[in-house]
Amino acid sequence: MRYLLLVGLFCFALALDLALFVSASDDTVESFDPFRPATLLPIVAGRRHTLESQVCALDARHPFAVLAAPYREPAQQEIPTQPPSR
């Protein structure tokens, strides 16, 4: 049980460190003050907004359409030989 708690604490510390690294990756390290944690919230909020807009712009069906295109049959358009009856 001790080791499970130790591994959980290690993973939490690693995730926190990674979150700080990602939030400060846009050259705002000099504006980050570790003794004033309120400065971290705008940095994280700005990065989250950027990430949300990138995810919304992502078209998940496009790679599948590109991979499946060679295996699809081309659409055959039928031209009617007789005019439609009234």
C-alpha positions in Angstrom: 0.0 0.0 0.0 2.9 2.3 0.7 4.4 1.9 -2.7 1.0 2.5 -4.4 0.7 5.8 -2.5 4.3 6.7 -3.3 3.7 6.0 -7.0 0.5 8.0 -7.0 2.2 10.9 -5.3 5.0 10.7 -7.9 2.6 10.7 -10.8 0.7 13.7 -9.3 4.0 15.7 -8.9 5.0 14.7 -12.5 1.6 15.8 -13.9 1.8 19.1 -11.9 5.3 19.8 -13.3 4.1 19.0 -16.8 1.1 21.3 -16.5 3.4 24.1 -15.4 5.7 23.4 -18.3 2.9 23.4 -20.9 1.3 26.5 -19.4 4.5 28.4 -19.5 5.6 27.2 -23.0 4.7 30.4 -24.8 7.7 32.4 -23.3 5.7 33.8 -20.3 8.2 32.2 -17.8 9.5 35.6 -16.8 5.9 36.8 -15.9 5.3 33.7 -13.7 5.8 34.3 -10.0 5.8 31.1 -8.0 5.0 33.0 -4.8 1.8 34.4 -6.3 -0.2 31.6 -7.8 -2.9 33.9 -9.2 -0.5 34.7 -12.1 -0.7 31.0 -13.3 -4.5 31.1 -13.9 -4.5 33.5 -16.8 -1.6 31.6 -18.4 -3.4 28.3 -18.1 -6.7 29.9 -19.3 -5.1 31.3 -22.4 -3.4 28.0 -23.3 -6.7 26.1 -22.7 -8.6 28.5 -25.0 -5.9 27.9 -27.7 -6.1 24.2 -27.3 -10.0 24.2 -27.5 -9.9 26.2 -30.7 -7.4 23.8 -32.2 -9.5 20.8 -31.3 -12.6 22.4 -32.7 -10.8 23.1 -36.0 -9.6 19.4 -36.2 -11.6 17.3 -38.7 -11.4 13.8 -37.4 -13.0 12.2 -40.4 -10.5 13.5 -42.9 -7.7 11.0 -42.3 -10.2 8.1 -42.6 -11.6 9.5 -45.8 -8.1 9.8 -47.3 -7.3 6.2 -46.3 -10.6 4.8 -47.5 -10.6 6.7 -50.9 -8.7 4.1 -52.9 -11.0 1.3 -51.8 -14.3 3.0 -52.6 -16.1 2.5 -55.9 -16.5 5.6 -58.0 -20.0 6.9 -58.0 -21.8 6.0 -61.3 -24.2 8.7 -62.5 -27.0 7.2 -64.5 -28.4 9.4 -67.3 -32.0 8.7 -68.0 -32.7 7.6 -71.6 -36.3 8.6 -71.6 -37.8 11.8 -70.3 -39.9 11.4 -67.1 -43.6 10.8 -67.8 -46.2 13.2 -66.6 
